[in-house]
């Protein structure tokens, strides 16, 4: 995880950290109230299209911090503060889960009224909830077409890259263009399929294509390394278990064509926790998948029982 230097100046930066398939954003800012008049250096956004904005308002000596969340689901945000003659109505560092829309996060007020005060802050956010309550009884459908069969090349605690935040991820070896289906119903919160680039080094992580789906218990499912232009869903769209959502690829940090799948909740605005889940197969009802074994997907009454044919790879370099 990258270390962010302490800053006492205005500005806004979005950072993609080299943590497999993970987006983290940071927003530094500051303000100072010298007597007798207030003077603030407000945070500026890099673009008008930023999905999450932090703003401040004054009410007497109290400074209110507001978050405008224009994502399609909750975000988890962590604030780190430097305070001079100020106290918050929460303890810092402060982590909170915020729904879409405008929400007051916290407020600051002077410890000694009438005396000079100052604050600096940095906030980080990640899509998803830190207060999700995972449904441990949920059994997931394999994320490919019924009766199709694919081999798990890296399972839970995989030595190559399934450690830390990706401890409970699953990789299936899969030809590019293979139809990817929702393993559980939910709402699509983010889609990226504009990359043609991939390679077997973490430096390629920023180029990963993915679909992120929120489940009704607040957890998120990440479907990664998808084909360029291969996503067939949009943010805000509801999908049912078994619905076609994308086509597999070889983008991002990838040593060969495969599908990476992980369910997680957030710990704070910088870190997430992957969650072990069980799958339904054609042969068994609720199992933990094992590395090196092939699993056939079970039938779903809502979709065709015949396996779908993989799409031909797009005209792009294939990196293995």
Wavefront OBJ file of the C-alpha trace (Angstrom):
o trace
v 0.000 0.000 0.000
v 1.389 3.379 -0.912
v 2.199 5.898 1.804
v 0.541 9.287 1.383
v 2.620 12.222 2.692
v 1.004 14.653 5.148
v -0.168 17.753 3.315
v -1.377 21.128 4.520
v -2.437 22.584 1.222
v -5.475 22.538 -0.999
v -5.796 20.086 -3.833
v -7.337 16.819 -4.918
v -5.777 13.698 -6.310
v -7.248 10.355 -7.344
v -4.795 7.521 -6.863
v -4.921 3.963 -8.177
v -2.803 1.912 -5.819
v -1.056 -1.271 -6.892
v -3.281 -3.626 -4.946
v -4.801 -6.246 -7.249
v -8.103 -4.960 -8.658
v -8.533 -2.278 -5.968
v -9.321 1.413 -6.350
v -8.469 3.895 -3.613
v -9.052 7.633 -3.849
v -7.585 10.385 -1.681
v -8.516 14.025 -1.176
v -6.202 16.315 0.828
v -7.223 19.776 2.028
v -6.762 22.357 4.738
v -8.199 25.451 6.370
v -7.031 28.053 8.881
v -8.906 30.692 10.884
v -6.557 33.546 11.840
v -8.154 36.323 13.898
v -10.124 38.369 13.241
v -11.304 36.915 9.913
v -11.599 33.386 8.573
v -9.604 32.299 5.545
v -10.081 28.894 3.955
v -8.249 26.976 1.256
v -10.978 24.699 -0.069
v -10.277 21.352 -1.695
v -10.502 21.423 -5.479
v -11.607 18.485 -7.545
v -9.561 17.271 -10.485
v -12.648 17.285 -12.691
v -16.330 18.162 -12.545
v -17.198 14.532 -13.147
v -15.712 13.225 -9.903
v -18.220 10.861 -8.313
v -17.405 11.778 -4.698
v -16.964 15.307 -3.403
v -16.163 16.597 0.090
v -17.449 20.081 0.881
v -17.532 22.234 4.012
v -19.983 24.728 5.416
v -19.713 27.149 8.344
v -22.340 27.725 11.002
v -20.911 30.179 13.503
v -17.723 28.594 14.857
v -18.737 25.118 13.697
v -17.376 23.660 10.437
v -19.523 20.918 8.900
v -18.049 18.336 6.522
v -20.395 17.006 3.846
v -19.915 14.176 1.363
v -21.716 14.072 -1.974
v -21.660 10.460 -3.154
v -22.691 10.073 -6.793
v -21.617 6.439 -7.033
v -24.309 3.773 -7.534
v -23.736 2.317 -4.069
v -22.257 2.999 -0.653
v -18.713 4.186 -0.166
v -16.447 3.749 2.826
v -14.483 6.896 3.626
v -11.701 7.465 6.151
v -10.681 10.951 7.324
v -7.264 11.661 8.856
v -7.105 15.078 10.517
v -4.511 17.492 11.843
v -6.256 19.785 14.346
v -5.167 22.922 16.167
v -7.627 24.240 18.779
v -10.403 22.091 17.309
v -12.349 19.029 18.370
v -14.607 16.814 16.295
v -17.926 15.268 17.174
v -16.260 11.951 16.206
v -12.898 10.379 16.975
v -10.128 10.527 14.351
v -9.074 8.812 12.207
v -12.751 8.495 11.360
v -14.206 5.826 9.074
v -17.809 5.911 7.934
v -20.002 4.221 5.322
v -22.013 6.716 3.272
v -25.022 6.007 1.014
v -25.525 7.666 -2.374
v -26.538 11.316 -2.047
v -25.411 14.126 0.270
v -24.600 13.237 3.885
v -22.983 15.131 6.740
v -19.910 13.176 7.835
v -18.876 15.133 10.964
v -18.265 18.621 12.338
v -15.441 20.536 14.032
v -15.709 23.202 16.701
v -13.118 25.306 18.590
v -11.822 24.100 21.926
v -11.125 27.698 22.961
v -13.697 30.004 21.347
v -12.203 33.199 19.974
v -8.703 31.747 19.600
v -7.069 30.914 16.288
v -7.767 27.446 14.907
v -6.503 25.359 12.007
v -7.097 21.984 10.417
v -5.616 19.845 7.649
v -7.053 16.587 6.413
v -6.747 13.741 3.971
v -9.623 11.443 3.135
v -9.622 8.110 1.337
v -12.584 6.224 -0.055
v -13.410 2.868 -1.541
v -16.595 1.599 -3.102
v -18.510 -0.660 -0.731
v -19.528 -0.886 2.905
v -17.572 -1.372 6.115
v -20.781 -2.348 7.944
v -21.960 -5.051 5.539
v -23.318 -8.169 7.237
v -22.329 -11.060 4.933
v -25.004 -13.731 4.469
v -23.052 -16.845 5.427
v -25.863 -19.078 4.161
v -25.671 -17.747 0.615
v -24.505 -20.241 -2.008
v -23.101 -18.769 -5.226
v -23.652 -19.964 -8.780
v -20.467 -20.561 -10.755
v -19.901 -17.386 -12.838
v -20.122 -19.031 -16.254
v -22.778 -20.660 -18.440
v -24.700 -23.739 -17.232
v -22.989 -27.050 -18.076
v -19.772 -25.230 -18.941
v -16.716 -26.519 -17.117
v -13.553 -24.647 -16.133
v -10.519 -25.379 -13.970
v -9.566 -23.411 -10.867
v -5.965 -22.345 -11.419
v -5.644 -20.358 -8.181
v -7.870 -20.765 -5.152
v -8.100 -19.384 -1.642
v -4.661 -18.462 -0.243
v -3.121 -18.945 -3.702
v 0.642 -18.501 -3.728
v 0.853 -16.319 -6.845
v -1.395 -13.389 -5.859
v -4.217 -14.505 -3.529
v -2.901 -13.041 -0.320
v -3.980 -10.090 1.815
v -7.027 -8.381 0.350
v -7.362 -11.158 -2.250
v -6.983 -14.081 0.163
v -10.363 -15.550 -0.752
v -10.335 -14.921 -4.496
v -10.828 -17.609 -7.161
v -9.242 -17.785 -10.639
v -10.570 -19.973 -13.459
v -8.510 -20.593 -16.604
v -10.824 -19.391 -19.352
v -10.424 -18.567 -23.075
v -10.818 -14.905 -23.971
v -14.390 -14.061 -24.891
v -16.003 -16.670 -22.624
v -19.416 -15.468 -21.342
v -19.292 -14.399 -17.676
v -22.508 -14.668 -15.654
v -23.553 -13.150 -12.328
v -22.804 -15.550 -9.479
v -25.398 -13.790 -7.307
v -28.097 -11.196 -7.893
v -27.369 -7.550 -7.142
v -26.884 -4.053 -8.525
v -23.992 -3.116 -10.800
v -22.050 -0.295 -9.149
v -19.101 0.087 -11.510
v -17.964 -1.153 -14.925
v -14.620 -0.738 -16.724
v -13.923 -2.315 -20.115
v -11.797 0.230 -21.972
v -8.416 -1.499 -21.625
v -6.611 -3.787 -24.086
v -3.504 -4.083 -21.903
v -2.368 -6.893 -19.620
v 0.781 -8.563 -18.322
v 2.229 -10.727 -15.542
v 3.441 -7.840 -13.361
v 1.566 -5.777 -10.731
v 2.398 -2.682 -12.815
v -0.421 -3.765 -15.167
v -3.028 -3.787 -12.404
v -4.339 -0.339 -13.353
v -5.356 -1.674 -16.766
v -7.742 -4.329 -15.485
v -11.297 -4.414 -16.862
v -13.956 -5.405 -14.355
v -17.570 -5.459 -13.208
v -18.421 -4.680 -9.586
v -21.805 -5.855 -8.232
v -23.383 -5.007 -4.874
v -25.393 -7.738 -3.141
v -28.361 -7.166 -0.834
v -26.215 -7.874 2.271
v -23.851 -5.017 1.369
v -20.993 -7.183 0.087
v -19.471 -6.641 -3.361
v -18.429 -9.137 -6.030
v -15.506 -8.305 -8.305
v -15.282 -9.947 -11.756
v -11.852 -9.077 -13.199
v -9.543 -9.284 -16.268
v -12.483 -8.889 -18.649
v -12.248 -8.412 -22.403
v -12.046 -4.905 -23.839
v -15.566 -3.835 -24.770
v -16.859 -7.074 -23.283
v -19.165 -5.771 -20.547
v -22.898 -5.927 -21.280
v -24.188 -4.251 -18.103
v -24.183 -0.660 -16.843
v -23.875 0.980 -13.396
v -27.229 1.079 -11.638
v -28.539 -1.973 -13.490
v -30.066 -4.829 -11.466
v -28.889 -8.312 -12.455
v -30.273 -11.683 -11.447
v -28.173 -14.721 -10.634
v -27.107 -16.280 -13.920
v -27.497 -13.148 -16.048
v -24.823 -12.502 -18.665
v -22.691 -9.558 -17.485
v -19.455 -9.638 -19.504
v -16.897 -11.684 -21.433
v -13.621 -12.888 -19.981
v -10.262 -11.574 -21.088
v -6.628 -11.100 -20.166
v -6.375 -7.471 -19.023
v -4.586 -6.020 -16.017
v -2.237 -8.026 -13.789
v -2.747 -11.325 -15.592
v -0.343 -14.091 -16.613
v -2.852 -15.579 -19.071
v -6.549 -15.531 -20.022
v -8.665 -16.191 -16.942
v -11.513 -14.928 -14.772
v -10.770 -13.571 -11.289
v -13.679 -13.516 -8.823
v -13.743 -12.166 -5.274
v -16.427 -11.189 -2.733
v -15.471 -8.552 -0.173
v -16.451 -5.904 2.339
v -14.411 -2.863 3.360
v -12.360 -2.442 6.510
v -11.924 1.313 6.002
v -11.367 3.813 3.200
v -8.067 2.201 2.232
v -8.427 -1.544 2.826
v -10.869 -4.315 2.136
v -11.444 -7.842 3.444
v -12.160 -10.702 1.058
v -14.751 -13.249 2.160
v -14.842 -17.036 1.665
v -17.963 -18.197 -0.177
v -19.415 -21.546 -1.214
v -20.522 -22.486 -4.725
v -23.204 -24.631 -6.270
v -21.965 -26.973 -9.009
v -23.631 -29.537 -11.269
v -22.600 -32.232 -8.787
v -22.738 -30.571 -5.362
v -24.823 -27.940 -3.601
v -22.449 -25.932 -1.365
v -18.704 -26.483 -1.656
v -15.422 -24.655 -1.303
v -13.603 -24.792 -4.628
v -10.179 -26.427 -4.683
v -7.242 -25.327 -6.791
v -6.464 -27.662 -9.690
v -9.981 -29.085 -10.021
v -12.510 -28.449 -12.794
v -16.128 -27.608 -11.956
v -19.218 -27.785 -14.119
v -21.887 -25.116 -13.635
v -25.381 -26.267 -12.720
v -28.504 -25.481 -14.709
v -30.552 -22.369 -13.998
v -34.244 -22.354 -14.911
v -34.051 -18.677 -15.944
v -31.412 -19.135 -18.678
v -30.580 -21.631 -21.390
v -29.045 -24.869 -20.156
v -26.698 -25.093 -23.154
v -23.183 -23.702 -22.722
v -22.513 -20.574 -24.737
v -19.708 -20.322 -27.285
v -16.831 -17.996 -26.491
v -16.571 -14.831 -28.530
v -13.541 -14.429 -30.752
v -10.870 -12.264 -29.074
v -10.890 -8.597 -30.073
v -8.175 -7.189 -32.351
v -5.717 -6.455 -29.586
v -2.383 -7.812 -28.428
v -2.702 -10.943 -26.314
v -0.405 -10.792 -23.297
v 0.252 -13.968 -21.343
l 1 2 3 4 5 6 7 8 9 10 11 12 13 14 15 16 17 18 19 20 21 22 23 24 25 26 27 28 29 30 31 32 33 34 35 36 37 38 39 40 41 42 43 44 45 46 47 48 49 50 51 52 53 54 55 56 57 58 59 60 61 62 63 64 65 66 67 68 69 70 71 72 73 74 75 76 77 78 79 80 81 82 83 84 85 86 87 88 89 90 91 92 93 94 95 96 97 98 99 100 101 102 103 104 105 106 107 108 109 110 111 112 113 114 115 116 117 118 119 120 121 122 123 124 125 126 127 128 129 130 131 132 133 134 135 136 137 138 139 140 141 142 143 144 145 146 147 148 149 150 151 152 153 154 155 156 157 158 159 160 161 162 163 164 165 166 167 168 169 170 171 172 173 174 175 176 177 178 179 180 181 182 183 184 185 186 187 188 189 190 191 192 193 194 195 196 197 198 199 200 201 202 203 204 205 206 207 208 209 210 211 212 213 214 215 216 217 218 219 220 221 222 223 224 225 226 227 228 229 230 231 232 233 234 235 236 237 238 239 240 241 242 243 244 245 246 247 248 249 250 251 252 253 254 255 256 257 258 259 260 261 262 263 264 265 266 267 268 269 270 271 272 273 274 275 276 277 278 279 280 281 282 283 284 285 286 287 288 289 290 291 292 293 294 295 296 297 298 299 300 301 302 303 304 305 306 307 308 309 310 311 312 313 314 315 316 317 318 319 320
